[in-house]
Amino acid sequence: MTDLERARADLVIANRILAHENVVDAYGHVSVRDPRDAKRFLLARSVSPEMVVPPDIMEFDLEGNALGGDARQPYLERFIHAAIYEARPEVLAVVHAHAEEVLPFGITGAPLRPVIHSGSFMGEQVPVWDIRDKFGDTNMLVTNLPQGRDLATRLGGNNVALMRGHGFVAAARSLIEVVRMSVYVPRNARVQMAAMQLGAVKPLSRGEIAARNAGYKPQSPETWRAWEYWATRAGCKELL
């Protein structure tokens, strides 16, 4: 496989995993930076993640324009991905999802915090972006580059940001890492919500987060074990 073929196959796996693990449903998307050109990224055409196959993958520039004369319908919110790649050169993969578990933390004053060890990957702070603050009343979709850039600014150097009444974005140094993070963000939210019904919540400390993340390697046997497990559950092990 060439680097591009591998990236396309891995992106299909990522879509299937996120769908099977209920991070995305008919909507939501995941992208990866083009291994040949840092000013491009790969993202499926407008199709539900569970149905993505390698020929569905399109190429885009950092303004969200489809390349190579590809006239297929892209995702409306491709500008989320374009703006984050533009703002964060170290980011190699991005997820946008609407997982129901995170939504309460984007519409209340209760902050989403890492409370389980696998939630450490989302970082100590999870900012909330409100499209209405700058753009007024909209349909709440990120449909142009100025909106995408405003979201990327709110994300800043963080790994995850919530979108009020909409969902979340996650950015990471590898596709495996962003998928892992996106799987555990809703799980962390479920645990935090359950704990809040019982009493005061004790989140992970800054030191615990740093210690957990310091030993993380995207290609480690432990990480590959999860990737292989999720791909098998999602029915796409043959693409590994």
N, C-alpha and C positions, 0 to 999 in steps of 0.2 A: 504493500500500500504506500502511496505517496503521503506526504504530510497533509495535503488537502483532503485526500480520500479518508484518512484516519480521522481528521477533524469532522468531516461530514458524518461518518459512522458514529463517532462519539456523540455528536449533537443529536442524532436520532435516538441513541440510547438515553441521553439526558431527558429528551422530551417524553419518552415512554416511561422512564422512572418517575418523573414528576407527576405524570398522569396517574400511574398506578398507585403512588403513595398519597394521592388526593391533595397534592399541593396545587395543581392546576386541574381544570375540568375541560369544558369546551373552549374556555378562554385561558389566556396566560401564555407566556412564551419564554424561551431560553435561547441565548446566543453565545457565540464564541468568536474571539478575534481571529481574523484570517492568519494562519501560520506563515503565509508568504508575504504579507503586507500589513503592518500595524495600523494602517489608515483604512482598513477594510474590516468588516465583520460578516459572519455567516448567521443567517436566521431563516427559518422556514417561511414558505409562503403562508398566506392566511388559511390555516387549516388547524383543526383541533390537535393538540399535542399527542394524544394517543394514536393518531392516524398518520403521523409524520413518517415518511420514508426518505431515503437518500436523495432521490430526484427532486424532492420538495424544497431542498435547501437553496436559498438565493444568496447573492453577495450584495453588500451595501457599502457605501462610503460613509464617512463620519457626519454627513448631513442627512443621512437616511435615504439617499437616492439608490435605487436598484441599478446594478451595473450589468454590463454585457448585453444591453438591449432586452433584458428580461421584463416582459410586460405582464407577468402574472400579478394577481392581487396580493400586495404585501400586508402585513399587520399594520393597522392604523397607528399603533403605539410604538412603532420601530424607533421613534425619536428618543424614547427612554434609553435604549441601548446606544444609539449614536452619540447622545450627549454624555453619557457616562464614560464611554471609551475616549471621547474627545478630552474630557476633563481629567481622566485618571489613566495615564500611560501604563501603569503597572497592572491594571485590571485586564484579565484575559477572558472573563466570562461574566454574563449578567443574566439574572432571572427577574421576571415580573410576574406576580401571581396574585390571586384574589382570595387566598385561604381564609375561610370564615373565622378561624380561631384568633387571628390577629386583629380583626376589625374593631373590636371594642376598645383596644388600646390606641386606636387612631382617632376616636371620636369622644374620648373622655380625658380627664386629667391624669389617669393612671398610666405611668410609663411602663413599656415593655422592657423587662430586665432579664438577663440570663439567670435562671434559677436552677437549671440542671446542667450537668457537666458538658453534655453535648450542645447546650445552648451557648457555651462560651464563645463559639465561633462567630456569633453575631456581634460580639464586642460589648464593651461596658455601656455604651450609649446607643440608643435607637431613636434618632430624631423623627419627628412627624412633619410631613410636608402637606400643606393645604393649598391646593391650586387656586382657591378663591382669594387668597391673600394678595396675589399679584394680578390675576386675570379675571377677577369677578366671577359672576355666575356663568359657568360653562357646563358642558355635559360630563365633566369630570374625567374625560379621557385626555391623554397627552398626545395631541394630534399635530404638533408642530415643534420645530427645533427650539424656539424661545421657551416653551413650556418644559421641554426636556432639559434644557440647560438650567432652568430654575430648580427643577427637581435634583439635578446633579449637584448643584450648589448646596442644596439642603442636605443631601447625602454627605457631602464633604469627603473627609477621609474615612468615614465609617463604612462598615460592611453591609449594613441593612438600614433602610429607612421605610417608615410606614407612610402610606398615602391616605389622607383622611377620607373615610367612607369608600375606599377603593381597594386597597390591598397593600402590597409591599414590593420593594425592589431589593435585590441582593447583588453584591459585586465581589468578585474574588480573583485570586491569582491563577486559578485553573478551573476547568469545567467540572472536574470531580469535586473540587472544593465548594463551588457555588451550589451544586446539586445537594451535597451533604448539608450545607448550611440551610438551604431552603427546605429540606425535609425536616430538620430539627427546629426551625423557627416556629412553625405551628404547634409542634409537640411541646415546646417550651411554653408557648402561650397557653395551651390547655392546662399544663401543670400549674402555671402561675395563677390562672383564673380559679382553679380548684382550691389552691392554697389560700387565696384571698377570701374565700368563703369561711375559712377556719380561723384566720387571725393574721397577725403581722407576717409578712413575707421576708425571708432572709435571702437576698440575691447572692450570687457569687461575688467574691471580693475582687478588687483589681489584681491582686497577687495571684489568686486562683485562676483568673482568666488568662493572665500572662503565662503562668506555668503550664496551663493546658495547651495554649496556642504555640508555645515555644517549641514543643516537641512534635508539632504536626508537620507531616511531609505529604504532599499530594500523591506521591507514588509509593508510599510506604505499604508494606504487606497488610497492615491493619486497614488502611484506606481502600486498597484494592479489594479486600475481602467484602467491604460494604458495597462497593461498586458492582462487583460480580454478583453478590446476593440480590441487590435491587434489580439488576439487569435480568437475572434469571426469573425473579418474581414477575417482572414486566413482560416476559416472553420474548426477549431479544438477546439472549445470551450468545447467539450465533454471530452477532455483530462485534463482540469483544475482540 
